[in-house]
C-alpha cells in the first residue's frame, strides 16, 4: 500500500514531487495524483494525523488503496479488427490506451494486452493467428493436369492448360483454360481473374515461371517487364514464392489439387470442340466448387468472398493493354526494325541498342529507361514511320519535299527525266531515301540545260531501266548527250564499219 502519510509529510517540508518520489520510493505520477487530490480535499499532513492509514488511502486514492483496476479491452472487436488489412495488435493497443487515457482509466501494457488476447482466443476457439487477411493475397499457378479438346477439322486431341487463382482468406477460386502457357496467356488470365473477382488483391503470389519472374535469388527479384507493368497498372505488388518452397503458396497448391479433382475429373468424359466451349463448362463447375459447403467451418467460399470482396483494390477505369518488349539497334538511317517495319529514332542514338515496347496500337522506344519517342504501330509490309525532328539537320531541308513534287518538277523537263525520277523514288524501301538523289538530279538542269538533262536521261535509259544520278552526271560531263544517235542502217559515228567485201577472202583474187 502506498504511504500517503509520508507523501504529505515530505510535502509539508517543501520537497518537490520528484524529491518526494525519490525519498519514499514511490513513482512520481503516484505522488502527483496524491498531492493533487489532497489539495482538492484541503487535507495536509497535520489533518492526516487524525486519520488511519486506510481512511487516508480511501481519500487520496480513487480505488481506496487497493491495487489499481485495469480496463479490459473488448477482445471480440479486437479480433474483428485484426482481420482488416494493415491492422496489427500494436495499433489496436495504442488506440485502446488512448481511449483509456481520455476516460481516466488504466490500460494494460502491450505484453498483457497480447496475453489476454491469446486467452480470449483459446476460450472462444477463435482463429488465433490470422494467416491471411481479406483482400491481402491472390495466389496464382498453372495446374499440373491438363484438360482436352478436339479439333473439329482434324479430330486431333489438343491439350488445354488450366490457370488457377485463389484468395487465401475465403478460398474463392478462379480457373480458365488456355492452349499455351506463354506470356500472352499468362497476362490475359490475370486480367480475366481480376474482372471475375471484381477487384485486385494487394499482393500477387506467383510461382517462378519465366512468364512472370526472370530472376529470383536471395538478394534480387527481377520480374518480367510486362508482368511488372500489369502489377503497376492494377496497383498491386508481386512477391514470388521462394524457390523450392511450395508452402509459400499453400492455398493455391491445395486449390489446384481440389480444382483438378472437382473440375477436370468431372469433365474427363465430356468432349469439347472449342476453347470457349471448354471454358463455359469449366465456369459452370467452378461456380459449384465455390458454393460447396466447408467441412470444418460454416458457409462456403462464395459467402466468405462476399465479405472479402469489399477489401479488394477497385479495378482501374481502363483494362490493361498488354505490351511486348524487344531489343533493337538504331540503324544508320536512324530507324529501328520492328517486325519488318521501320520507326525513326533521334539520329543521336544511331548504333545504340534500345528497348522497344509494342502494344496493339503504339510503338514506344526507350533508351536506359528514358522514353525517346512513340509511333502509331504500322501493319503491312516494309512500312516506314519517320518523324522530321529525328532527322539530322542536313536531311531536314528535304522534309518539305515529297515524291509528287519531284515528279511534277520532272514532268516540266520531259518524259525521260520523269522516268528516271520515278525509278529513283521506287528504288528505295522508303521513298524519302531517294529525295536527295532526285534533288541532285533535277538541279543538273540549272548547271546544264533542261534540254540536255532530258537528253542525258534518254541516253541513260537506253542502257538501263534504272539509271543512277551518277551515270547521268557522267553523261552530261562527257557531252555524250550531244552526240546524235545513228539512224537505222546508217554507219555509226564511232570507228569504222567493214563491208561484206572485206570478208571475201580466199576467192582467188
Long-range contacts (C-beta under 8 A, 24 or more apart in sequence): 1-53, 1-57, 1-65, 2-26, 2-30, 2-34, 2-57, 2-61, 2-65, 4-34, 4-48, 4-53, 4-56, 4-57, 4-60, 4-61, 5-45, 5-48, 5-53, 5-56, 7-31, 7-34, 7-35, 7-60, 8-34, 8-38, 8-43, 8-44, 8-45, 8-48, 9-45, 11-35, 11-38, 11-44, 11-45, 12-44, 12-45, 12-46, 34-60, 34-61, 37-61, 68-106, 69-106, 70-105, 70-106, 70-107, 70-108, 70-112, 71-96, 71-100, 71-103, 71-105, 71-106, 71-107, 71-108, 72-108, 72-116, 73-108, 73-113, 73-116, 73-117, 75-116, 75-117, 75-120, 76-120, 78-117, 78-120, 79-117, 79-120, 79-121, 79-126, 82-130, 83-130, 83-133, 83-134, 84-133, 84-134, 84-311, 85-133, 85-134, 85-135, 85-136, 85-202, 85-311, 87-133, 89-113, 89-114, 89-117, 131-168, 132-168, 132-169, 132-251, 133-169, 133-311, 134-169, 134-170, 134-307, 134-308, 134-310, 134-311, 135-167, 135-169, 135-199, 135-201, 135-202, 135-308, 135-309, 135-310, 135-311, 135-312, 135-313, 136-168, 136-169, 136-201, 136-202, 136-203, 136-311, 137-167, 137-168, 137-169, 137-201, 137-202, 137-203, 137-204, 137-205, 137-251, 138-165, 138-166, 138-167, 138-193, 138-197, 138-200, 138-201, 138-203, 138-204, 138-205, 138-236, 139-165, 139-166, 139-167, 139-168, 139-204, 139-205, 139-206, 139-249, 139-251, 139-252, 139-255, 140-164, 140-165, 140-189, 140-190, 140-193, 140-204, 140-205, 140-206, 140-207, 140-252, 141-165, 141-206, 141-207, 141-249, 141-252, 141-253, 141-256, 142-181, 142-207, 142-209, 143-175, 143-256, 143-259, 143-260, 143-264, 144-256, 144-260, 145-260, 145-264, 147-177, 147-264, 147-267, 147-278, 147-282, 148-272, 149-271, 149-272, 149-273, 149-274, 149-275, 149-277, 149-278, 150-271, 150-272, 150-273, 151-273, 152-273, 152-274, 160-275, 160-278, 161-185, 162-259, 162-260, 162-263, 162-264, 162-282, 163-189, 163-193, 164-252, 164-255, 164-256, 164-259, 165-190, 165-193, 165-252, 166-251, 166-252, 166-255, 167-197, 167-201, 167-305, 167-308, 168-251, 169-304, 169-308, 170-301, 170-304, 170-305, 170-307, 170-308, 171-251, 171-255, 171-301, 171-304, 172-197, 172-290, 172-301, 172-302, 172-304, 172-305, 172-308, 173-255, 173-258, 173-259, 173-286, 173-289, 173-290, 173-301, 174-286, 175-259, 175-263, 175-282, 175-286, 176-279, 176-282, 177-275, 177-278, 177-279, 177-282, 178-275, 179-275, 181-209, 181-211, 182-211, 183-211, 183-224, 183-226, 183-227, 184-322, 186-211, 186-212, 186-227, 187-226, 187-227, 187-230, 187-320, 187-322, 188-322, 190-230, 191-230, 191-319, 191-320, 194-234, 194-315, 195-315, 195-319, 197-305, 197-309, 197-312, 198-309, 198-312, 198-315, 199-309, 199-312, 199-313, 199-314, 199-315, 200-234, 200-235, 200-236, 200-312, 200-313, 200-314, 200-315, 201-236, 201-312, 201-313, 202-236, 202-237, 202-313, 203-236, 203-237, 203-238, 203-239, 204-231, 204-236, 204-237, 204-238, 204-239, 205-239, 205-240, 205-241, 205-248, 205-249, 205-252, 206-238, 206-240, 206-241, 207-240, 207-241, 207-249, 208-240, 208-241, 208-243, 212-238, 212-240, 213-240, 216-240, 216-242, 216-243, 225-325, 226-322, 226-323, 226-324, 226-325, 229-320, 229-323, 230-320, 233-316, 233-320, 234-313, 234-315, 234-316, 234-320, 235-313, 235-316, 236-313, 258-289, 259-286, 259-289, 262-288, 262-289, 262-292, 263-289, 321-359, 321-360, 322-359, 323-357, 323-358, 323-359, 324-357, 324-358, 324-359, 325-355, 325-356, 325-357, 325-358, 326-355, 326-356, 326-358, 327-353, 327-354, 327-355, 327-356, 328-353, 328-354, 328-356, 328-365, 329-353, 329-354, 330-354, 333-433, 334-390, 334-391, 334-392, 335-384, 335-386, 336-365, 338-363, 340-381, 340-382, 341-377, 341-378, 341-380, 341-382, 341-383, 341-384, 341-385, 342-382, 342-383, 342-384, 342-385, 342-429, 342-430, 343-373, 343-375, 343-378, 343-384, 343-385, 344-373, 344-375, 344-384, 344-385, 344-386, 344-387, 344-390, 344-391, 345-372, 345-373, 345-390, 346-372, 346-373, 346-389, 346-390, 347-390, 347-391, 347-392, 382-429, 384-429, 384-430, 384-432, 386-430, 386-432, 395-436, 398-432, 398-435, 398-436, 398-439, 401-435, 401-439, 402-431, 403-431, 406-435, 406-438, 406-439, 406-442, 409-442, 410-438, 410-442, 412-450, 413-442, 413-445, 413-450, 413-453, 413-454, 414-450, 414-453, 414-454, 414-457, 416-454, 416-455, 416-457, 416-458, 416-461, 417-441, 417-442, 417-450, 417-453, 417-454, 417-457, 419-457, 419-461, 420-457, 420-460, 420-461, 420-467, 420-472, 423-465, 423-466, 423-467, 424-466, 424-468, 424-469, 427-466, 437-468, 437-469, 440-469, 441-469, 441-472, 444-472, 444-473, 444-476, 448-476, 452-476, 452-481, 452-482, 455-481, 455-482, 456-480, 456-481
